């Protein structure tokens, strides 16, 4: 099996040695104590992944990530932050700048290797995309939503709302898109079902409906909706809303005590 090439950038020597030792079974780790050394290594080899600390005296990890993303040669290399900074704003900044993942120290060997394998293996990376479940009795609407979001997320669709609970036995969505006007069960009924499940007490719910009056929006908010969009939905607005609420949800999960 081909070994994974990883560059690890950290100004602390023992951290570099530790990661080298922990990953030696499956990865060739190239230690870089400075960004100068990072670019010297990049001139000789293109890695499968870069592990990057944030707090470094010469330049912080955010600036390094910006530089990498602006360089056409290196922009597609997955960059994972491995840092002691575990506050909400730091994680959000990393995600916004294009980090493939964000790990906080200390991290277990299992979680570190799992993260690396997910990023360098296309199949695992695809499987690790956030899952969005869109529920609407209009097949055309479901196709449209799926097309708009499929490049960034795994989009599952459901045209029969009464089968929601059965479907949720097999998948765990990271965000719900719910129509309101549907036969048998409407969007508000589904929201009540979703919020009754412990694993989905905080999962973002965005309503997409032709009904946009203050009464409908108020009920949606009361039921725990994160947002409310009126059909026809603008493509850019939908992507923005989904991205914002997913980022917030993912950050809250990362900050949750294990």
C-alpha positions in Angstrom: 0.0 0.0 0.0 1.4 3.4 -1.0 2.5 5.5 2.0 0.9 8.9 2.6 3.2 11.9 2.4 2.5 14.5 5.1 4.2 17.8 5.8 3.8 18.9 9.5 4.5 22.5 10.3 5.0 23.4 13.9 7.6 25.5 15.7 7.8 23.0 18.6 10.4 20.3 18.1 8.9 17.7 20.3 5.5 18.1 18.6 7.1 17.4 15.3 8.9 14.3 16.6 5.7 13.1 18.3 3.6 13.2 15.2 6.4 11.6 13.1 6.5 8.7 15.6 2.7 8.3 15.8 2.2 8.2 12.1 5.3 6.3 11.0 3.4 3.0 10.4 1.5 4.5 7.4 2.8 8.0 6.7 6.1 9.6 5.7 6.1 12.8 7.8 8.3 15.7 6.7 8.8 18.0 9.7 8.9 21.8 9.1 9.8 24.0 12.0 9.4 27.2 10.0 7.4 28.2 6.9 10.8 28.6 5.1 11.4 24.9 5.6 7.8 24.2 4.5 8.5 25.8 1.1 11.9 24.1 0.8 10.1 20.8 1.2 7.4 21.8 -1.3 10.0 22.5 -3.9 11.1 18.9 -3.7 7.9 17.0 -3.1 4.2 17.6 -3.3 2.6 16.0 -0.2 -0.8 14.3 0.1 -1.6 16.6 3.0 -0.2 19.4 5.2 -0.7 19.5 9.0 -0.4 23.1 10.2 -0.2 24.7 13.6 -1.6 28.2 14.1 0.4 29.7 16.8 3.9 30.2 15.4 6.3 33.1 16.0 7.4 33.7 12.4 3.9 33.8 10.9 0.6 32.3 12.0 -1.0 29.3 10.4 -3.8 31.4 8.9 -1.4 33.4 6.8 0.4 30.2 5.7 -3.0 28.7 4.6 -3.8 31.9 2.7 -0.5 31.8 0.8 -1.0 28.1 -0.1 -4.5 28.7 -1.4 -3.3 31.6 -3.5 -0.6 29.5 -5.2 -2.0 27.4 -8.1 0.6 24.7 -7.5 -0.3 24.1 -3.9 -4.0 25.2 -3.7 -5.4 21.7 -4.0 -3.3 20.2 -1.2 -5.6 19.5 1.8 -4.5 21.5 4.8 -5.6 20.4 8.3 -5.0 22.6 11.3 -3.5 20.8 14.3 -3.5 23.3 17.1 -4.2 24.0 20.7 -6.6 26.9 19.8 -10.0 25.4 20.4 -12.2 28.5 20.6 -15.2 29.1 18.3 -13.7 32.1 16.4 -10.4 30.2 15.6 -12.3 27.2 14.2 -14.6 29.4 12.2 -11.6 31.3 10.8 -9.9 28.1 9.7 -13.0 26.8 8.0 -13.6 30.1 6.2 -10.0 30.2 4.9 -10.4 26.7 3.4 -8.9 24.3 5.9 -9.9 20.7 5.1 -10.3 20.0 8.7 -9.5 21.3 12.2 -8.1 19.2 14.9 -7.4 20.4 18.5 -4.5 19.2 20.6 -4.2 16.8 22.2 -5.6 14.5 19.5 -5.7 10.7 19.7 -3.6 8.7 17.2 -6.8 7.1 15.9 -8.5 10.4 15.2 -5.4 11.9 13.6 -4.9 9.0 11.3 -8.7 8.8 10.5 -8.7 12.5 9.5 -5.6 12.1 7.3 -7.0 9.1 5.5 -10.4 10.8 4.9 -8.7 13.8 3.3 -6.3 11.8 1.0 -8.8 9.1 0.0 -11.4 10.5 -2.5 -14.0 7.9 -1.5 -13.6 8.6 2.2 -13.5 12.3 1.6 -16.8 12.1 -0.3 -18.3 10.0 2.4 -17.3 12.5 5.0 -19.2 15.4 3.4 -22.0 16.9 5.5 -25.3 15.3 4.8 -28.3 17.5 3.8 -31.8 16.0 3.8 -34.3 17.9 1.6 -38.0 17.0 2.1 -40.5 18.2 -0.5 -43.4 16.5 -2.3 -42.3 18.3 -5.5 -39.7 16.2 -7.3 -38.6 19.2 -9.4 -37.8 21.2 -6.3 -35.8 18.3 -4.9 -33.8 18.0 -8.1 -33.1 21.7 -8.1 -31.9 21.7 -4.5 -29.7 18.6 -5.1 -28.1 20.2 -8.2 -27.4 23.5 -6.3 -25.7 21.8 -3.3 -24.3 18.6 -4.6 -20.7 19.8 -5.1 -20.2 20.7 -1.5 -22.6 18.3 0.3 -24.1 14.9 0.2 -27.7 15.7 -0.6 -30.4 13.1 0.2 -34.0 13.8 -0.9 -37.4 12.6 0.3 -40.7 13.2 -1.6 -42.8 11.3 0.9 -42.7 13.1 4.3 -44.5 10.3 6.1 -41.3 8.1 5.6 -39.0 10.6 7.4 -38.6 8.6 10.6 -37.9 5.4 8.7 -35.2 7.1 6.7 -33.6 8.6 9.8 -32.9 5.1 11.0 -30.3 4.8 8.2 -28.8 8.3 7.9 -27.9 11.2 10.3 -28.4 14.5 8.4 -26.3 17.5 9.4 -29.0 19.8 8.1 -32.7 19.6 7.1 -34.4 21.5 4.3 -38.2 21.2 4.8 -41.1 22.3 2.6 -44.2 23.4 4.5 -47.2 22.5 2.3 -47.1 18.8 1.9 -49.8 16.1 2.1 -50.2 13.9 5.2 -47.5 15.6 7.1 -46.5 19.3 6.6 -43.1 20.8 7.4 -44.2 21.9 10.9 -45.2 18.3 11.7 -41.8 17.1 10.6 -40.0 19.7 12.6 -41.7 18.5 15.7 -40.7 14.9 14.9 -37.1 16.0 14.3 -36.7 18.0 17.5 -38.1 15.1 19.5 -35.0 13.0 18.5 -32.1 13.6 20.9 -29.6 13.4 18.1 -31.4 16.2 16.3 -32.2 18.7 19.1 -29.8 21.2 17.6 -29.5 20.1 13.9 -30.2 23.1 11.7 -33.7 23.2 10.0 -34.3 25.5 7.1 -37.8 25.9 5.8 -38.3 26.5 2.1 -41.9 27.4 1.4 -44.3 29.5 -0.7 -45.8 30.6 2.6 -43.6 33.5 3.9 -46.0 35.4 6.1 -45.0 36.5 9.6 -47.3 33.9 11.1 -45.6 31.0 9.3 -42.1 32.3 10.1 -43.1 32.8 13.8 -44.3 29.2 14.1 -41.2 27.9 12.3 -38.9 29.8 14.7 -41.0 28.6 17.7 -40.4 25.0 16.5 -36.7 25.5 16.3 -36.1 26.5 12.7 -32.8 28.0 11.9 -34.0 29.9 8.9 -36.9 30.4 6.5 -36.7 30.9 2.7 -39.5 31.7 0.4 -39.9 29.9 -3.0 -38.6 30.4 -5.6 -35.3 30.3 -3.8 -32.3 32.1 -5.2 -29.4 29.7 -5.8 -26.7 31.9 -4.2 -28.9 32.7 -1.2 -29.6 29.0 -0.6 -25.9 28.1 -0.7 -25.0 30.9 1.6 -27.7 30.0 4.2 -26.8 26.3 4.2 -23.1 27.1 4.5 -23.6 29.5 7.4 -25.8 27.2 9.4 -23.7 24.1 8.8 -20.5 25.9 9.8 -22.2 27.0 13.0 -23.5 23.5 13.7 -20.2 21.9 13.0 -18.3 24.4 15.3 -20.8 23.7 18.1 -20.2 20.0 17.8 -16.5 20.5 17.9 -16.8 22.6 21.1 -19.1 20.1 22.7 -17.4 18.2 25.6 -16.5 14.7 24.6 
